[in-house]
């Protein structure tokens, strides 16, 4: 990191890995865990908060309203990136909650989603991936069906981004964008 002359120049980073259920299906009772986690971080008076979960950003406004500290807005970060890259047609591969919330729909960009049965497979694969019971092959097979119909895929879930990492798909890892935005914010 440029501008570093000694260890005190590095930012203090506090991680709160929230023990929370998947935000898939009925999420009304599940989002409270994220609010509690954010309130704990907020009590530490940070400069800003980063939420490393696409699906949680479906609740961005509500989460931001629950605390005083600014939360980096992944949706806005992705929007700027898509506009800079002149993306016109994309498919979102993420949880059904992310898909239903349509958080990655923007003007002048056609956003498509897998059909419902394939979306159920994606949800199940995401849940199984976290317990080492599934591999990327199910989601990759779905994506390959549509790869000629879109400019790119938006990996709208941390697990999907991990699973699709070395597949060769033309995809946008939203977590990479979030990391870049976090570093940029720290430097500014």
C-alpha positions in Angstrom: 0.0 0.0 0.0 1.6 3.3 -1.1 2.0 5.9 1.6 2.9 3.4 4.2 6.0 4.3 6.2 5.4 2.1 9.3 2.8 -0.2 10.8 0.7 2.6 12.2 -0.2 3.7 8.6 -2.3 0.6 8.0 -6.1 0.9 8.7 -7.6 -0.9 11.6 -10.0 -3.5 10.3 -12.6 -5.2 12.5 -14.4 -8.3 11.2 -17.7 -9.4 12.5 -18.5 -12.8 10.9 -22.2 -13.0 11.7 -23.5 -16.5 12.6 -26.7 -16.0 10.6 -29.0 -18.3 8.5 -29.0 -18.1 4.7 -31.1 -15.3 3.3 -33.0 -17.6 1.0 -36.7 -18.2 1.3 -38.6 -16.3 4.0 -36.0 -13.8 5.1 -38.1 -11.6 7.4 -37.0 -13.3 10.5 -33.4 -13.9 9.3 -32.4 -10.3 8.5 -32.4 -9.4 12.2 -29.1 -11.2 12.7 -27.5 -8.9 10.2 -29.0 -5.9 11.9 -27.6 -7.1 15.2 -24.2 -7.6 13.7 -24.2 -4.2 12.1 -25.2 -2.5 15.3 -22.3 -4.1 17.1 -19.9 -2.8 14.4 -21.6 0.6 14.5 -21.0 0.8 18.3 -17.3 0.7 17.6 -17.6 4.0 15.6 -15.9 2.9 12.3 -15.5 5.2 9.3 -17.5 2.8 7.2 -18.8 -0.8 7.0 -18.5 -3.4 4.2 -21.1 -6.1 3.9 -19.6 -9.1 2.1 -22.9 -10.6 1.0 -24.8 -9.7 -2.2 -28.1 -11.0 -0.8 -27.9 -8.8 2.2 -27.7 -5.8 -0.2 -31.3 -6.6 -1.1 -32.0 -5.0 2.3 -29.4 -2.2 1.9 -31.8 0.7 2.7 -33.2 -1.0 5.8 -29.8 -2.0 7.0 -28.3 1.5 6.5 -31.3 3.0 8.3 -30.6 0.8 11.3 -27.1 2.3 11.9 -25.3 5.6 11.7 -22.1 4.4 10.0 -22.1 4.5 6.2 -22.2 1.1 4.5 -20.5 0.7 1.2 -23.2 0.2 -1.4 -22.3 -2.9 -3.5 -25.2 -2.3 -5.8 -23.9 1.2 -6.8 -20.4 -0.2 -7.2 -21.6 -2.9 -9.6 -23.7 -0.3 -11.5 -20.7 2.0 -12.1 -18.5 -1.0 -13.2 -21.1 -2.2 -15.7 -21.5 1.2 -17.1 -17.7 1.7 -17.4 -17.5 -1.7 -19.2 -20.4 -0.8 -21.5 -22.3 -4.0 -20.6 -25.7 -4.2 -22.4 -26.9 -7.7 -21.5 -26.1 -9.7 -18.5 -27.4 -12.7 -16.4 -27.4 -12.6 -12.6 -26.3 -15.8 -10.9 -27.1 -15.5 -7.2 -29.6 -16.5 -4.6 -33.3 -16.4 -5.3 -33.6 -13.5 -2.8 -31.1 -11.4 -4.8 -32.9 -12.4 -8.0 -36.3 -11.5 -6.7 -35.1 -8.2 -5.3 -33.7 -7.3 -8.7 -30.9 -5.4 -7.1 -28.8 -5.6 -10.3 -31.3 -4.1 -12.7 -30.2 -0.8 -14.2 -31.2 1.5 -16.9 -29.8 0.7 -20.4 -28.8 -2.9 -19.3 -30.9 -5.9 -20.0 -30.8 -8.2 -17.0 -31.8 -11.8 -17.3 -32.2 -14.6 -14.7 -32.2 -18.4 -14.9 -35.7 -19.9 -15.0 -37.3 -20.9 -11.7 -36.3 -24.6 -11.7 -32.7 -23.7 -12.5 -32.8 -21.0 -9.8 -33.9 -23.6 -7.3 -30.8 -25.7 -8.3 -28.6 -22.6 -7.8 -30.0 -22.0 -4.3 -29.5 -25.6 -3.3 -26.0 -25.7 -4.7 -25.1 -22.5 -2.8 -26.4 -24.0 0.5 -24.6 -27.3 -0.2 -21.4 -25.6 -1.2 -21.0 -24.1 2.3 -21.0 -27.6 3.8 -18.7 -29.2 1.1 -21.6 -31.2 -0.4 -21.6 -29.6 -3.8 -19.4 -28.4 -6.6 -19.6 -25.7 -9.2 -20.6 -28.1 -11.9 -24.4 -27.6 -11.5 -24.2 -23.8 -11.7 -21.6 -23.9 -14.5 -23.9 -26.2 -16.5 -26.7 -23.7 -16.1 -24.5 -20.7 -17.0 -23.1 -22.4 -20.1 -26.6 -22.7 -21.6 -26.9 -18.9 -21.6 -23.3 -17.8 -22.2 -23.9 -16.9 -25.9 -27.0 -14.9 -25.0 -25.3 -12.4 -22.6 -22.3 -10.1 -22.5 -21.4 -11.4 -19.1 -22.6 -12.9 -15.9 -22.8 -11.1 -12.6 -21.8 -13.5 -9.8 -24.4 -12.1 -7.4 -23.4 -14.3 -4.5 -20.1 -14.8 -2.7 -20.3 -18.6 -3.1 -21.2 -18.4 -6.8 -18.2 -16.2 -7.3 -16.0 -18.7 -5.6 -17.5 -21.6 -7.5 -17.1 -19.9 -10.9 -13.6 -18.5 -10.2 -11.6 -20.7 -12.6 -14.4 -21.8 -15.1 -13.5 -19.4 -17.9 -17.0 -17.8 -17.8 -17.1 -14.1 -18.7 -18.2 -13.1 -15.2 -18.0 -10.2 -12.8 -17.0 -11.1 -9.3 -18.9 -8.6 -7.2 -16.7 -9.3 -4.2 -13.6 -8.3 -6.2 -15.3 -5.0 -7.0 -16.2 -4.5 -3.3 -12.6 -5.2 -2.3 -11.3 -2.6 -4.9 -13.9 -0.1 -3.6 -12.9 -0.7 0.0 -9.2 -0.1 -0.8 -10.0 3.0 -2.7 -12.1 4.3 0.2 -9.4 3.6 2.7 -6.8 5.4 0.5 -9.0 8.5 0.1 
